[in-house]
């Protein structure tokens, strides 16, 4: 995915892994947009959920299994 910084106009390339991570954060925290920082000027660039979904149409929300594993470890140790 390519975006252009709103401040310095530098093109920013966002990889598929970053897009999917942003979509996961948006879904978990019920956000409307995600902020990507420009590597040159360090300003935030808002990217909407719709733009991210367009960049990664096959993305599906998969909840992290870490929290359930941690709770099992805590109950097993008691």
MMTF fields as JSON, N, C-alpha, C and O atoms, coordinates in Angstrom:
{
  "mmtfVersion": "1.0.0",
  "mmtfProducer": "UNKNOWN",
  "numBonds": 311,
  "numAtoms": 312,
  "numGroups": 78,
  "numChains": 1,
  "numModels": 1,
  "chainsPerModel": [1],
  "groupsPerChain": [78],
  "chainIdList": ["A"],
  "bondAtomList": [4, 2, 8, 6, 12, 10, 16, 14, 20, 18, 24, 22, 28, 26, 32, 30, 36, 34, 40, 38, 44, 42, 48, 46, 52, 50, 56, 54, 60, 58, 64, 62, 68, 66, 72, 70, 76, 74, 80, 78, 84, 82, 88, 86, 92, 90, 96, 94, 100, 98, 104, 102, 108, 106, 112, 110, 116, 114, 120, 118, 124, 122, 128, 126, 132, 130, 136, 134, 140, 138, 144, 142, 148, 146, 152, 150, 156, 154, 160, 158, 164, 162, 168, 166, 172, 170, 176, 174, 180, 178, 184, 182, 188, 186, 192, 190, 196, 194, 200, 198, 204, 202, 208, 206, 212, 210, 216, 214, 220, 218, 224, 222, 228, 226, 232, 230, 236, 234, 240, 238, 244, 242, 248, 246, 252, 250, 256, 254, 260, 258, 264, 262, 268, 266, 272, 270, 276, 274, 280, 278, 284, 282, 288, 286, 292, 290, 296, 294, 300, 298, 304, 302, 308, 306],
  "bondOrderList": [1, 1, 1, 1, 1, 1, 1, 1, 1, 1, 1, 1, 1, 1, 1, 1, 1, 1, 1, 1, 1, 1, 1, 1, 1, 1, 1, 1, 1, 1, 1, 1, 1, 1, 1, 1, 1, 1, 1, 1, 1, 1, 1, 1, 1, 1, 1, 1, 1, 1, 1, 1, 1, 1, 1, 1, 1, 1, 1, 1, 1, 1, 1, 1, 1, 1, 1, 1, 1, 1, 1, 1, 1, 1, 1, 1, 1],
  "groupList": [{"groupName": "UNK", "atomNameList": ["N", "CA", "C", "O"], "elementList": ["N", "C", "C", "O"], "formalChargeList": [0, 0, 0, 0], "bondAtomList": [1, 0, 2, 1, 3, 2], "bondOrderList": [1, 1, 2], "singleLetterCode": "X", "chemCompType": "L-PEPTIDE LINKING"}],
  "groupTypeList": [0, 0, 0, 0, 0, 0, 0, 0, 0, 0, 0, 0, 0, 0, 0, 0, 0, 0, 0, 0, 0, 0, 0, 0, 0, 0, 0, 0, 0, 0, 0, 0, 0, 0, 0, 0, 0, 0, 0, 0, 0, 0, 0, 0, 0, 0, 0, 0, 0, 0, 0, 0, 0, 0, 0, 0, 0, 0, 0, 0, 0, 0, 0, 0, 0, 0, 0, 0, 0, 0, 0, 0, 0, 0, 0, 0, 0, 0],
  "groupIdList": [1, 2, 3, 4, 5, 6, 7, 8, 9, 10, 11, 12, 13, 14, 15, 16, 17, 18, 19, 20, 21, 22, 23, 24, 25, 26, 27, 28, 29, 30, 31, 32, 33, 34, 35, 36, 37, 38, 39, 40, 41, 42, 43, 44, 45, 46, 47, 48, 49, 50, 51, 52, 53, 54, 55, 56, 57, 58, 59, 60, 61, 62, 63, 64, 65, 66, 67, 68, 69, 70, 71, 72, 73, 74, 75, 76, 77, 78],
  "secStructList": [7, 3, 3, 3, 7, 6, 6, 6, 7, 7, 3, 3, 3, 7, 7, 2, 2, 2, 2, 2, 2, 2, 2, 2, 2, 2, 2, 2, 2, 6, 7, 1, 3, 3, 3, 3, 3, 7, 6, 6, 6, 7, 7, 3, 3, 3, 3, 3, 2, 2, 2, 2, 2, 2, 2, 7, 6, 6, 7, 7, 7, 7, 7, 7, 1, 2, 2, 2, 2, 2, 2, 2, 2, 2, 2, 2, 2, 7],
  "xCoordList": [0.852, 0.0, 0.895, 1.901, 0.533, 1.281, 0.399, -0.76, 0.966, 0.306, 1.317, 2.513, 0.85, 1.728, 1.541, 0.413, 2.651, 2.609, 1.859, 2.107, 0.951, 0.161, 1.0, 0.65, 2.095, 2.907, 4.041, 4.13, 4.913, 6.095, 5.948, 6.843, 4.842, 4.518, 5.418, 5.462, 6.133, 6.985, 6.12, 5.233, 6.355, 5.607, 6.044, 7.234, 5.066, 5.334, 4.778, 3.602, 5.614, 5.19, 4.875, 5.691, 3.687, 3.252, 3.072, 2.283, 3.796, 3.755, 2.471, 1.728, 2.224, 1.009, 0.943, -0.132, 2.059, 2.065, 1.657, 0.915, 2.133, 1.773, 0.299, -0.362, -0.206, -1.628, -2.481, -3.46, -2.123, -2.905, -2.811, -3.789, -1.652, -1.5, -2.366, -3.005, -2.384, -3.21, -4.688, -5.445, -5.105, -6.508, -6.878, -7.985, -5.971, -6.227, -6.399, -7.308, -5.541, -5.629, -6.929, -7.603, -7.282, -8.528, -9.723, -10.646, -9.703, -10.828, -10.91, -11.996, -9.776, -9.773, -10.168, -10.866, -9.729, -9.992, -11.175, -11.477, -11.842, -13.022, -12.733, -13.445, -11.673, -11.259, -11.801, -12.27, -11.733, -12.18, -10.987, -11.107, -9.835, -8.643, -7.412, -7.484, -6.274, -4.998, -3.981, -4.003, -3.091, -2.063, -0.749, -0.193, -0.259, 1.08, 1.98, 1.584, 3.172, 4.126, 5.005, 5.459, 5.234, 6.14, 7.57, 7.948, 8.375, 9.752, 10.626, 11.669, 10.216, 11.019, 10.693, 11.584, 9.415, 9.049, 8.405, 8.167, 8.121, 7.562, 6.133, 5.673, 5.426, 4.032, 3.115, 3.442, 1.968, 0.982, 0.191, -0.145, -0.102, -0.921, -2.066, -1.848, -3.279, -4.437, -4.805, -4.889, -5.021, -5.47, -6.745, -6.757, -7.811, -9.1, -9.156, -8.367, -10.103, -10.317, -10.672, -10.248, -11.441, -11.84, -10.628, -10.54, -9.697, -8.486, -7.65, -7.112, -7.545, -6.776, -7.456, -6.782, -8.785, -9.52, -9.353, -9.288, -9.285, -9.08, -7.683, -7.511, -6.7, -5.33, -5.15, -4.245, -6.001, -5.896, -7.283, -7.828, -7.867, -9.249, -9.431, -10.541, -8.379, -8.512, -8.307, -8.326, -8.11, -7.849, -9.089, -10.207, -8.869, -9.937, -9.415, -8.24, -10.298, -9.893, -9.694, -10.577, -8.502, -8.182, -7.735, -6.649, -8.535, -8.146, -6.872, -6.629, -6.075, -4.819, -5.097, -5.976, -4.357, -4.521, -3.67, -3.757, -2.855, -1.941, -2.679, -2.284, -3.73, -4.431, -5.072, -5.073, -5.617, -6.219, -5.143, -5.364, -3.988, -2.889, -2.377, -2.083, -2.269, -1.793, -2.764, -2.337, -4.058, -5.042, -5.023, -5.242, -4.764, -4.669, -3.462, -3.542, -2.333, -1.131, -1.356, -0.892, -2.07, -2.334, -3.219, -2.987, -4.242, -5.148, -4.473, -4.76, -3.57, -2.879, -1.887, -1.69, -1.271, -0.263, -0.881, -0.174, -2.179, -2.826, -3.175, -3.723],
  "yCoordList": [-1.169, 0.0, 1.227, 1.272, 2.201, 3.453, 4.601, 4.728, 5.428, 6.667, 7.791, 7.54, 9.004, 10.161, 10.968, 11.229, 11.361, 12.136, 13.445, 14.138, 13.763, 14.985, 16.234, 17.309, 16.103, 17.262, 17.503, 18.574, 16.49, 16.68, 16.091, 16.25, 15.419, 14.837, 13.672, 13.3, 13.095, 11.949, 10.696, 10.457, 9.884, 8.634, 7.624, 7.46, 6.958, 5.986, 4.652, 4.546, 3.646, 2.303, 1.531, 1.474, 0.938, 0.177, -1.271, -1.557, -2.17, -3.584, -4.26, -3.738, -5.428, -6.183, -6.549, -6.496, -6.915, -7.279, -6.087, -6.248, -4.9, -3.694, -3.351, -2.914, -3.55, -3.29, -4.241, -3.819, -5.514, -6.491, -6.241, -6.432, -5.821, -5.482, -4.266, -4.238, -3.274, -2.087, -2.466, -1.96, -3.339, -3.783, -4.522, -4.357, -5.327, -6.042, -5.057, -5.21, -4.06, -3.05, -2.262, -2.003, -1.882, -1.149, -1.978, -1.454, -3.27, -4.134, -4.328, -4.266, -4.56, -4.815, -3.586, -3.705, -2.408, -1.185, -0.398, 0.688, -0.933, -0.316, 1.115, 2.052, 1.262, 2.557, 2.759, 1.814, 3.987, 4.323, 4.459, 4.238, 4.825, 5.019, 4.575, 4.326, 4.48, 4.133, 5.185, 5.664, 5.551, 6.556, 5.888, 5.113, 6.194, 5.783, 7.0, 8.093, 6.835, 7.944, 8.006, 6.985, 9.227, 9.46, 9.261, 9.828, 8.465, 8.267, 9.513, 9.617, 10.448, 11.65, 12.759, 13.243, 13.166, 14.305, 13.894, 14.743, 12.605, 12.042, 12.493, 12.341, 13.039, 13.442, 12.237, 11.325, 12.245, 11.179, 11.358, 12.476, 10.24, 10.223, 9.249, 8.046, 9.773, 8.929, 8.14, 8.677, 6.835, 5.968, 5.298, 4.687, 5.417, 4.901, 3.377, 2.741, 2.829, 1.39, 0.914, -0.164, 1.705, 1.346, 1.255, 0.346, 2.199, 2.166, 0.929, 0.291, 0.594, -0.581, -1.867, -2.805, -1.913, -3.083, -3.245, -4.366, -2.136, -2.181, -2.728, -3.425, -2.418, -2.877, -4.352, -5.013, -4.861, -6.257, -6.888, -7.088, -7.208, -7.709, -9.09, -9.432, -9.888, -11.247, -11.317, -12.405, -10.163, -10.146, -10.574, -10.165, -11.401, -11.804, -11.636, -11.876, -11.221, -11.042, -12.404, -13.261, -12.577, -13.806, -13.396, -12.836, -13.656, -13.251, -13.962, -15.118, -13.246, -13.794, -14.889, -14.748, -15.965, -17.079, -16.902, -17.71, -15.864, -15.648, -15.423, -15.971, -14.637, -14.318, -15.558, -15.705, -16.452, -17.662, -18.617, -19.318, -18.659, -19.493, -19.003, -19.808, -17.686, -17.126, -17.412, -17.707, -17.33, -17.599, -19.073, -19.408, -19.957, -21.385, -21.662, -22.46, -20.999, -21.185, -20.716, -21.355, -19.598, -19.074, -20.014, -20.222, -20.593, -21.495, -22.83, -23.457, -23.283, -24.54, -24.456, -25.436, -23.306, -23.164, -23.063, -23.254, -22.77, -22.634, -23.949, -24.011],
  "zCoordList": [0.0, 0.0, 0.0, 0.708, -0.78, -0.864, -0.362, -0.756, 0.507, 0.901, 0.746, 0.601, 0.774, 0.693, 1.966, 2.385, 2.577, 3.814, 3.56, 2.573, 4.455, 4.315, 4.532, 4.044, 5.254, 5.588, 4.586, 3.985, 4.413, 3.571, 2.169, 1.339, 1.895, 0.584, 0.188, -0.985, 1.143, 0.851, 0.679, 1.498, -0.371, -0.511, 0.554, 0.822, 1.15, 2.196, 1.745, 1.397, 1.751, 1.388, 2.665, 3.585, 2.712, 3.88, 3.439, 2.538, 4.067, 3.715, 4.157, 4.989, 3.588, 3.898, 5.377, 5.974, 5.973, 7.399, 8.262, 9.23, 7.919, 8.673, 8.494, 9.436, 7.293, 7.028, 7.849, 8.465, 7.866, 8.621, 10.129, 10.851, 10.597, 12.02, 12.37, 13.422, 11.494, 11.716, 11.728, 12.557, 10.83, 10.8, 12.082, 12.593, 12.598, 13.848, 15.002, 15.818, 15.075, 16.132, 15.997, 16.994, 14.777, 14.543, 14.998, 15.621, 14.687, 15.055, 16.573, 17.15, 17.209, 18.653, 19.46, 20.467, 19.028, 19.783, 19.24, 19.734, 18.236, 17.622, 17.163, 17.521, 16.362, 15.834, 14.419, 13.784, 13.939, 12.589, 11.649, 10.444, 12.21, 11.391, 12.182, 13.386, 11.474, 12.091, 11.689, 10.555, 12.598, 12.326, 11.955, 12.734, 10.762, 10.352, 10.449, 10.042, 10.975, 11.1, 9.866, 9.35, 9.405, 8.28, 8.771, 9.796, 8.058, 8.504, 8.352, 8.997, 7.516, 7.277, 8.28, 8.978, 8.354, 9.204, 10.53, 11.389, 10.702, 11.946, 12.246, 13.378, 11.27, 11.48, 11.267, 10.508, 11.943, 11.795, 10.518, 10.127, 9.873, 8.674, 8.917, 9.055, 8.97, 9.223, 7.971, 6.867, 8.191, 7.115, 7.614, 8.683, 6.84, 7.281, 7.189, 6.491, 7.909, 7.902, 6.493, 6.078, 5.763, 4.405, 3.474, 2.649, 3.611, 2.791, 3.105, 2.2, 4.381, 4.774, 4.302, 3.877, 4.374, 3.888, 2.378, 1.872, 1.67, 0.227, -0.102, -1.102, 0.726, 0.507, 0.869, 0.359, 1.738, 2.166, 2.218, 3.304, 1.045, 1.012, 1.627, 2.034, 1.706, 2.236, 3.749, 4.323, 4.403, 5.837, 6.61, 6.297, 7.621, 8.547, 9.961, 10.236, 10.853, 12.241, 12.89, 12.87, 13.47, 14.2, 15.591, 15.741, 16.608, 17.958, 18.4, 18.055, 19.165, 19.67, 20.687, 21.537, 20.598, 21.53, 22.778, 23.702, 22.82, 23.942, 25.248, 26.277, 25.232, 26.475, 27.093, 28.316, 26.269, 26.807, 27.316, 28.303, 26.665, 27.132, 28.481, 29.365, 28.642, 29.902, 31.034, 32.15, 30.768, 31.814, 32.2, 33.364, 31.236, 31.555, 32.439, 33.373, 32.143, 32.949, 34.38, 35.325, 34.544, 35.882, 36.673, 37.864, 36.028, 36.734, 37.018, 38.037, 36.124, 36.342, 37.502, 38.22, 37.686, 38.737, 40.127, 41.116, 40.236, 41.555, 42.138, 43.238]
}
